[in-house]
Amino acid sequence: MILSVTLNPSVDMDFIVNGLRAGGRYRTNVSRRSPGGSGVNVSIILSRLGHPSVATGFLAGFNAYYILEELRREGVTTNFIHTQGETRISVCITDLAGDTETRLHEAGLQITKRDAEAFSRSYDRILGRVDQVVLGGSLPPGLSSDFCINLLRKAKDSSISVVVCPREEDREIMLAEYPTIVSLDLATLAPGYDDKDSQLQKFLAQAVELHRHGTQWVVTCEPGRVIFSTPQGTWTAKGSADEMKYSYASEDALLAGLLAALDERMPFEEALRFAAACFWECTTHPEKFPANREALDQFLPQLVIDKLD
């Protein structure tokens, strides 16, 4: 069983417009609402791929009821800590004309010491029933990076695989714990590098260091390409970048696809293809999640898998 930890979940509001400009007024015919936060996204996608999971974190207010109802409708088991306030809202505005995404994120709930202690007790109990923990997303006000590091260490001490997609500000201290699977953002990993080759070299150097200390998978993605690094080498899965118009939650789709493939013990190349297809499918439509497992079928044969020298 997989446990997804989303300490700062959200209700995601997605809007699509043609030609966004500052100060303009828009009426959009396409809008969507969904539960959000990296761990929550992974749990929903896993469920649609046929894999159960437990989602935990902090919730509050009216938005909590919406998130819980949607997660349960998706078949995700929930075990959240309820606190005071209102669960945050995140907004993504996709401008089709400008080919851009504009995102607005509330800071999130103010977590008290009592809230944190209640979560830690609940987390300790759940660890005995899971074999993988996914830690992703931002931290709410009131929690420091040390809180997340403690969760990671508890899981590792219990011989549980840990999957992380760290924020830029927490990346160094999270990676110093050498999780089992790491998802990295190329743009924030190599902010001073404009060309793809330089970004790739930065990624590979980071991956080699992680593998040296036990990390099994390091993954990243960009339009047209997913990169998988393992102790045995680095592979790319390439598809058509022209079809990739939406990036919201696509990295979470990549992780969910990889976790599902590993759980099913797919052959190595098949696992790469499945994870990449999950990422690719989610970039072709405005909805964050694939409709179901069958939605990946058209993308699987189109991907080209290559090993880097």
C-alpha positions as CSV (number, residue, x, y, z in Angstrom):
1,M,0.0,0.0,0.0
2,I,1.2,3.5,-0.8
3,L,0.8,6.4,1.6
4,S,0.7,9.9,0.0
5,V,1.5,12.8,2.3
6,T,0.2,16.2,1.3
7,L,0.9,18.7,4.2
8,N,-0.6,21.6,2.2
9,P,-3.4,20.3,0.0
10,S,-5.6,22.6,-2.0
11,V,-8.7,23.0,-4.1
12,D,-7.3,23.6,-7.6
13,M,-9.2,25.9,-9.9
14,D,-8.1,25.7,-13.6
15,F,-9.2,28.2,-16.2
16,I,-8.5,28.3,-19.9
17,V,-8.5,31.6,-21.9
18,N,-7.3,32.8,-25.3
19,G,-5.0,35.9,-24.9
20,L,-4.4,36.7,-21.3
21,R,-3.2,40.2,-20.4
22,A,-2.9,42.1,-17.2
23,G,-5.9,44.2,-16.3
24,G,-8.2,42.3,-18.7
25,R,-11.6,40.8,-17.9
26,Y,-12.4,37.3,-19.1
27,R,-15.3,34.9,-19.2
28,T,-14.0,31.4,-19.6
29,N,-16.1,28.6,-21.1
30,V,-13.6,26.0,-19.7
31,S,-13.0,25.7,-16.0
32,R,-12.4,22.8,-13.7
33,R,-12.1,22.2,-10.0
34,S,-10.3,19.3,-8.4
35,P,-8.4,18.3,-5.2
36,G,-4.8,19.3,-5.4
37,G,-1.3,19.1,-3.9
38,S,1.3,16.7,-5.2
39,G,0.6,13.8,-3.0
40,V,-3.2,14.1,-3.5
41,N,-2.6,14.1,-7.3
42,V,-0.5,11.0,-7.1
43,S,-3.1,9.2,-5.1
44,I,-5.9,10.0,-7.5
45,I,-3.8,9.0,-10.6
46,L,-2.8,5.8,-8.8
47,S,-6.5,5.0,-8.2
48,R,-7.3,5.5,-11.8
49,L,-4.5,3.2,-12.8
50,G,-5.9,0.5,-10.5
51,H,-3.7,0.9,-7.4
52,P,-5.0,1.7,-3.9
53,S,-3.4,4.3,-1.7
54,V,-4.0,6.2,1.5
55,A,-3.9,10.0,1.5
56,T,-3.0,12.0,4.5
57,G,-2.2,15.6,5.5
58,F,-4.0,18.6,7.0
59,L,-7.5,19.9,6.0
60,A,-9.9,22.5,7.3
61,G,-13.1,24.4,6.5
62,F,-15.6,23.9,3.7
63,N,-12.9,22.9,1.2
64,A,-12.1,19.9,3.4
65,Y,-15.4,18.4,2.7
66,Y,-15.0,18.8,-1.0
67,I,-11.6,17.2,-1.0
68,L,-12.6,14.3,1.1
69,E,-15.7,13.6,-1.0
70,E,-13.7,13.7,-4.2
71,L,-10.9,11.5,-2.9
72,R,-13.4,8.9,-1.6
73,R,-15.3,9.0,-4.9
74,E,-12.0,8.2,-6.6
75,G,-11.5,5.3,-4.3
76,V,-8.7,6.8,-2.3
77,T,-8.6,6.0,1.5
78,T,-8.3,9.2,3.5
79,N,-6.7,9.8,6.9
80,F,-6.4,13.6,7.3
81,I,-5.9,15.7,10.4
82,H,-8.6,18.4,10.7
83,T,-7.6,21.8,12.0
84,Q,-8.8,25.4,12.1
85,G,-9.1,27.8,9.1
86,E,-9.8,27.0,5.5
87,T,-7.9,24.7,3.1
88,R,-6.1,26.9,0.5
89,I,-7.1,27.5,-3.1
90,S,-4.7,27.3,-6.1
91,V,-5.5,28.8,-9.4
92,C,-4.0,27.9,-12.8
93,I,-4.8,30.1,-15.8
94,T,-3.8,28.5,-19.2
95,D,-3.5,31.0,-22.0
96,L,-3.8,29.0,-25.3
97,A,-2.8,32.0,-27.4
98,G,0.3,32.8,-25.5
99,D,1.1,29.1,-24.7
100,T,1.6,30.0,-21.0
101,E,0.4,29.0,-17.6
102,T,-0.1,31.5,-14.8
103,R,-0.4,30.1,-11.3
104,L,-1.6,31.6,-8.1
105,H,-1.2,29.8,-4.8
106,E,-2.5,30.7,-1.3
107,A,0.0,30.1,1.5
108,G,-2.2,27.5,3.3
109,L,-3.3,26.7,6.8
110,Q,-1.5,27.9,9.9
111,I,-0.4,24.7,11.5
112,T,-0.1,24.7,15.3
113,K,2.2,22.6,17.5
114,R,-0.8,20.6,18.5
115,D,-1.8,19.9,14.9
116,A,1.8,18.8,14.1
117,E,1.8,16.4,17.1
118,A,-1.6,14.9,16.1
119,F,-0.3,14.3,12.6
120,S,2.9,12.7,13.8
121,R,0.9,10.3,16.0
122,S,-1.4,9.4,13.1
123,Y,1.6,9.0,10.7
124,D,3.4,6.6,13.1
125,R,0.3,4.4,13.2
126,I,-0.1,4.3,9.4
127,L,3.5,3.4,8.7
128,G,2.9,-0.1,10.0
129,R,0.4,-0.7,7.2
130,V,2.2,0.7,4.1
131,D,5.3,-0.1,2.1
132,Q,5.9,3.2,0.3
133,V,5.5,6.8,1.3
134,V,5.2,9.7,-1.2
135,L,6.2,13.1,0.2
136,G,5.4,16.0,-2.1
137,G,4.2,19.6,-2.3
138,S,4.7,22.7,-0.3
139,L,4.8,23.2,3.5
140,P,2.0,25.2,5.2
141,P,2.8,28.1,7.5
142,G,3.8,26.8,10.9
143,L,5.8,23.8,9.7
144,S,9.5,23.8,9.0
145,S,11.6,21.6,6.7
146,D,12.6,19.6,9.8
147,F,9.1,18.3,10.1
148,C,9.2,16.8,6.6
149,I,12.7,15.4,7.2
150,N,11.5,13.7,10.3
151,L,8.7,12.0,8.4
152,L,11.2,10.8,5.8
153,R,13.5,9.4,8.4
154,K,10.7,7.6,10.2
155,A,9.8,5.9,7.0
156,K,13.4,4.9,6.2
157,D,13.9,3.6,9.7
158,S,10.9,1.4,9.2
159,S,12.4,0.0,5.9
160,I,9.7,1.8,3.9
161,S,10.6,3.2,0.4
162,V,10.4,7.0,0.3
163,V,9.4,8.9,-2.8
164,V,10.0,12.7,-2.8
165,C,9.4,15.6,-5.2
166,P,11.1,18.4,-3.2
167,R,10.5,22.1,-3.4
168,E,13.5,24.1,-4.6
169,E,14.0,25.6,-1.1
170,D,14.0,22.2,0.6
171,R,15.8,20.2,-2.1
172,E,19.3,20.0,-0.6
173,I,18.2,18.9,2.8
174,M,15.7,16.4,1.4
175,L,18.1,14.9,-1.0
176,A,20.7,14.6,1.7
177,E,18.5,11.8,3.2
178,Y,18.8,9.9,-0.1
179,P,15.2,8.8,-0.7
180,T,14.4,5.7,-2.8
181,I,12.8,7.7,-5.7
182,V,13.4,11.4,-6.5
183,S,11.6,13.6,-8.9
184,L,13.6,16.7,-9.9
185,D,12.6,19.9,-11.7
186,L,15.2,20.7,-14.3
187,A,14.3,24.4,-14.4
188,T,15.0,24.9,-10.6
189,L,17.8,22.4,-10.5
190,A,19.8,24.3,-13.1
191,P,18.4,27.9,-13.1
192,G,21.6,29.4,-14.6
193,Y,21.6,27.1,-17.6
194,D,19.6,28.0,-20.6
195,D,20.4,25.1,-22.9
196,K,19.1,21.6,-22.5
197,D,22.5,19.9,-22.6
198,S,23.8,21.9,-19.6
199,Q,20.6,21.2,-17.7
200,L,21.0,17.5,-18.5
201,Q,24.6,17.4,-17.2
202,K,23.5,19.1,-14.0
203,F,20.7,16.5,-13.6
204,L,23.1,13.6,-14.3
205,A,25.7,14.9,-11.8
206,Q,23.0,15.1,-9.1
207,A,21.7,11.6,-10.0
208,V,25.1,10.0,-9.8
209,E,25.6,11.4,-6.3
210,L,22.2,10.2,-5.2
211,H,22.7,6.7,-6.6
212,R,26.1,6.5,-4.8
213,H,24.2,6.7,-1.5
214,G,21.3,4.3,-2.4
215,T,18.7,6.2,-4.3
216,Q,17.3,3.8,-7.0
217,W,15.5,6.2,-9.3
218,V,15.9,9.9,-10.2
219,V,13.4,11.2,-12.8
220,T,12.7,14.5,-14.5
221,C,10.6,15.6,-17.5
222,E,10.4,18.4,-20.0
223,P,8.3,18.9,-23.3
224,G,9.0,15.9,-25.5
225,R,11.2,14.0,-23.1
226,V,11.2,12.1,-19.8
227,I,14.6,11.2,-18.3
228,F,15.0,8.2,-16.0
229,S,18.3,7.7,-14.1
230,T,19.1,4.4,-12.2
231,P,22.4,3.0,-10.8
232,Q,22.6,0.9,-14.1
233,G,22.4,3.9,-16.4
234,T,20.2,6.7,-17.8
235,W,17.3,6.3,-20.3
236,T,15.1,8.8,-22.1
237,A,11.5,8.3,-23.3
238,K,10.7,10.7,-26.2
239,G,7.3,11.7,-27.6
240,S,5.9,14.5,-29.7
241,A,6.3,17.8,-27.9
242,D,3.7,19.4,-30.2
243,E,0.9,17.5,-28.4
244,M,2.1,18.6,-24.9
245,K,0.1,21.7,-24.1
246,Y,-0.6,21.4,-20.4
247,S,1.9,20.8,-17.6
248,Y,-0.2,21.0,-14.5
249,A,0.3,17.8,-12.4
250,S,2.2,16.1,-15.2
251,E,5.2,15.4,-13.0
252,D,2.8,13.8,-10.4
253,A,1.5,11.7,-13.3
254,L,5.0,10.6,-14.1
255,L,5.6,9.5,-10.5
256,A,2.3,7.7,-10.2
257,G,2.9,5.9,-13.5
258,L,6.4,4.8,-12.3
259,L,5.0,3.6,-8.9
260,A,2.3,1.6,-10.6
261,A,4.7,0.0,-13.0
262,L,7.1,-0.9,-10.2
263,D,4.3,-2.3,-8.1
264,E,3.2,-4.5,-11.0
265,R,6.9,-5.6,-11.5
266,M,6.8,-4.7,-15.2
267,P,9.9,-5.4,-17.2
268,F,12.3,-2.5,-17.1
269,E,11.6,-0.9,-20.5
270,E,7.9,-1.5,-20.2
271,A,8.0,0.3,-16.9
272,L,9.7,3.3,-18.5
273,R,7.2,3.3,-21.3
274,F,4.2,3.1,-18.9
275,A,5.4,5.9,-16.7
276,A,6.3,8.2,-19.6
277,A,2.9,7.5,-21.2
278,C,1.2,8.5,-18.0
279,F,3.1,11.8,-18.1
280,W,2.5,12.4,-21.8
281,E,-1.2,11.6,-21.7
282,C,-1.7,14.2,-18.9
283,T,-0.1,17.0,-21.0
284,T,-2.5,16.6,-23.9
285,H,-5.7,17.8,-22.2
286,P,-6.7,20.4,-19.5
287,E,-7.9,17.9,-17.0
288,K,-5.2,17.1,-14.5
289,F,-5.7,13.4,-14.4
290,P,-6.0,10.6,-17.0
291,A,-9.5,9.3,-17.3
292,N,-8.4,5.7,-16.8
293,R,-5.7,3.3,-17.6
294,E,-7.0,2.7,-21.1
295,A,-6.3,6.3,-21.9
296,L,-2.6,5.5,-22.0
297,D,-2.9,2.9,-24.7
298,Q,-2.5,5.2,-27.7
299,F,0.7,6.8,-26.3
300,L,2.5,3.6,-25.3
301,P,3.6,2.5,-28.8
302,Q,4.6,6.0,-29.8
303,L,7.3,6.5,-27.2
304,V,10.9,6.0,-28.2
305,I,13.1,4.6,-25.4
306,D,16.9,5.2,-25.7
307,K,19.8,4.7,-23.3
308,L,22.2,7.6,-23.0
309,D,25.9,6.9,-23.5
